[in-house]
């Protein structure tokens, strides 16, 4: 198979099969995907840096199915950063994880067939102290305007505790509300805080939200999945390309954009680079603004909410 060698970050990476079509609906090739990731790397890499991450392999040529790979694939070159980490699976004990690094790592992984990146909510420097809290708004058969409304409600509830939040599309039909944290809390504390906000949202609008994880029973509802805040859980990275037919991208938004008509399919490989040039990066200052959970964790409202759920 013919290929070419590129030099990135001082590494020589062999690239092959760049003409292979990965998204036939939009004619997107492996070469197009790689070009996209190299173009947005300065915006993407801060969300992968020093984080364990899972990888999503692109659609199989025969089955069309993607494979979610939680741990590092075998045979990686020694210059790709990995870390052996204790897992929550007693059968595995410890496992090797890819740690997000540089453009050369992205190029090598794209060449292997991986298409998106799903980092942990913490870095390898503080594996038990998350620096992100996330709310995954996962809708089932409901208008996207309701998902926008749900995200704005979560923002409002967080703001009552002086907690600032950011928002991005999931790349599917949902939204992700993200809070950068001081790495001073355990995963259990972050999960408790996220669950409390979720219960407040359900109490405010019980007809909009559900806690039922079974998709067949969630029609017309939105699940706020706070289990993304457990140790070892992942969330698709900002600017990662999704496996869906339109090659949509998990795209950071300005909150003001949710106050107008907006649709997640607008954000895909063909539009995100121009959007960055025109609007800048809404997540550019996210890690520069770590938030404290103290007002929420110490609030009487949280204690009342937890007692009411017990």
Helices and strands as residue ranges (DSSP letters): E 3-8, E 11-16, E 21-23, E 28-29, H 30-44, G 45-47, E 52-57, E 67-69, E 82-86, E 94-99, H 103-112, E 114-120, E 132-140, H 144-159, E 166-169, E 175-180, H 187-204, E 209-210, G 215-217, E 221-225, G 226-229, E 234-236, E 252-253, G 255-259, G 264-266, H 272-279, G 286-288, H 294-297, H 300-309
